Amino acid sequence: MATNQDQDSTTIVKLEKACSDLNTLLKTSTTMEKSLTTMDSQFDAIDEALSTASRKIAPLQSLAMATKALDTRINRAVTPAFALLESFKLTDCLQHKLLDLSSKLSETKTPKKRLEKLLKYVDGVDQLNAAINSINEEGEPAIQKLQEVVEFLSRTKATGQNRIIRLRETLITLKALYETEVDSMKFEGLLDEALLNLQDEYESLLQQIKHPNMRDLQADDKENNQIVLTNSDLGTEMQVEVLRRISETLAANDCLDICIDIFVKVRYRRAAKALMRLNPEYLRVYTPEEIDEMEWESLETAIALWIQHFGLAVKTVLVSEKKLFQQALGGIMEGLIWPECFVKIADKIMAVFFRFGEGVARSSKEPEKLFKLLDMFDSLEKLKPEFSQVFEDEAGADICTRFRELEKLLIHASSKVLWEFGLQIEGNSDGFPPPQDGSVTKIVRYAINYLKYLATDNYMVIMAKVLQTEQIWKSGILSKPESEENLLREAISNVMEALQRNVESKRSRYRDKILPHIFAMNTYWYIYMRTKNTELGKLLGDQYLKKKYKVVAEESAYMYQKQTWGPLARMLDKEDLKWRSKEELGRLVREKVEAFTKGLDEILLRHKGHYSIPDIGLREQIREATTKLVVTAYTEFLDFYSDALQGTLYIGPESIQGKLNQVFDSASGKMRRRDSYSRTAKGNPASVEAEIMEFQRSRSTNSDVRELDIVLD
């Protein structure tokens, strides 16, 4: 109970204290309310004072804003004018610097130091050009803005009259300076003079860059049978860099046409001069008519030089020039201009070579030109990858087209020469009489050696390619072409058949009954022996040679034996001596021996004066066959009728043998003088090369070979 009373007393005390705190808080709130009321009255008074002040200073504030805007506008107009004046000052400074560089450049003689000075000079020209361009670009806008401000101030009178006058005078001075000085600085001042100096230095530097000695390369070409490629770089790195910088500077100053003209003119002269060291005088003759008038030796030499010089021009001179053009002019117009500039000089140089090649291809189709035409075509084929690489750009399309056209001309000309060769051989059959001694004609020897040379490794593949290419052109790309070997075999077979028709035509024109067989025997045996075991023989085939020539030669030899020596042997026939009396038998036997001896002398006389068998092997075979036929028959006759011939003088078998040996030996000596090819007997393979070399020498040393008709009988 007592505890509860204590708790109630404590609670009452707390409540009384809280009540006291609330009274104190209420009093404080009342005091604060009074203070706030007082402050609100003060704020109203301040706000009223501020409003009054604002109304009083508003005009001043508008004037200040207008003044600030006017100042900003004037500054925007005057600042570009100040910048323009600074550009004029910079230009004047750069001009003095350029004059100093020009003086130092003229005093410098050492090539390397001169190039360094020239680079600094180019930098000075670029800086001066940039400054003048800056004036040109900034001048009109600056003057326009300044003029607008002057007109605005004059119209609004927003500033003092003196200030407006000064601004107007500044505008007039700046405008006059811009109009008079900018064009003068760009086209008549130091910049123009510097550009002229750069053009002179540009031309001089281009002239200093030379090609290596072409004669040395030509000598290496002759020694190694191929063109020795040298470093394609022309000039040093410093020289190329200076050329590039000057090219870009001239192009940036509206001198691109002048730059190109100088570059093309000088580099063409340098390239042409490098090639002229080879002394290509033959290129002055290029029309088909002029080429036809040339001596064969001169033409042969000219074509060989053309092949060599054409390769040198492409692989050395033009490759180097192309790289120089690219290095020096590649930075202009995003690299679009230099290929056309390079083609300008390349076209002039290649045109000279093209027209000579075209003239040769269009000239008369003489047989000996075939090998030179094939040499030219082969050289172009080998050169084609490098040629295509040099002229791969669109600008070189016309030169590539002319290159292909030259190849076409050479293909047509080569095919036509071989085709016309057969026609000329066949057409020659009526032009000259057959050999009066039955020997091999010059046209046969010429044709066989000609075809043998064509069938060598040097020309077989080239000729076959020419024939196949022309067949594709005639039949179309979609047609199935024959193999190169078949085409070449067919073409050569046509010539061989024309040669056979020529031989048969001449054979039919003999009045003597024996000479046609001697002529055919000599000719066909010559063809067979000179052809077998050679590339030509392998191409035609052994069976073809035997059927066409060996068999015919053997048949002709048989007919020669039958018609020449057969009647002589038949004089010793014994049938008509049977059943004769002793006296009559002796008389008839003596008559037969006398008739035989007389007939033998007549035949031997004809052989000595009219008949010739040049081939050693063939002559020995005929000698053996004749001895076997005649001497054997005579010996048997004498032995059988020895009793009837007792007391009679007659020639012995040994004498008959001696006379036969004598007549065949005389034919051998005669033919050795006529035909140097008799030294190569029985188609010895080792002799084939000698014959071909002899043929080459005869083509280059005997002017008679130039006209096919001259080598004919």
Secondary structure, DSSP 8 states (H G I E B T S, - for coil): -HHHHHHHHHHHHHHHHHHHHHHHHHHHHHHHHHHHHHHHHHHHHHHHHHHHHHHHHHHHHHHHHHHHHHHHHHHHHHHHHHHHHHHHHHHHHHHHHHHHHHHHHHH--SHHHHHHHHHHHHHHHHHHHHHHHHHHHHHHHHHHHHHHHHHHHHHH--S-HHHHHHHHHHHHHHHHHHHHHHHIIIIISHHHHHHHHHHHHHHHHHHH-----HHHHHHHHHHHTS--------S-HHHHHHHHHHHHHHHHTT-HHHHHHHHHHHHHHHHHHHHHTT--GGGG--SHHHHHTS-HHHHHHHHHHHHHHHHHIIIIIIHHHHHHHHHHHTTSGGGTSHHHHHHHHHHHHHHHHHHHHHHHHHS---TTHHHHHHHHHHHHHHHHHHHHHHT-SGGGHHHHHHHHHHHHHHHHHHHHHHHHHHHHHHHGGGTS---TT----HHHHHHHHHHHHHTSTTTHHHHHHHHHHHHHHHH-TTS----HHHHHHHHHHHHHHHHHHHHHHHHTT--SSSHHHHHHHHHHHHHHHHHTTSHHHHHH-HHHHIIIIIHHHHHHHHHHIIIIIHHHHHTT-SGGGTT--HHHHHHHHHHHHHHHHHHHHHHHHHHHHT-----HHHHHHHHHHHIIIIIHHHHHHHHHTTTTTTT-----HHHHHHHHHHHHHHHHHHHHHH-GGGGS-TT-HHHHHHHHHHHHHHHHH-GGGGSGGGG--
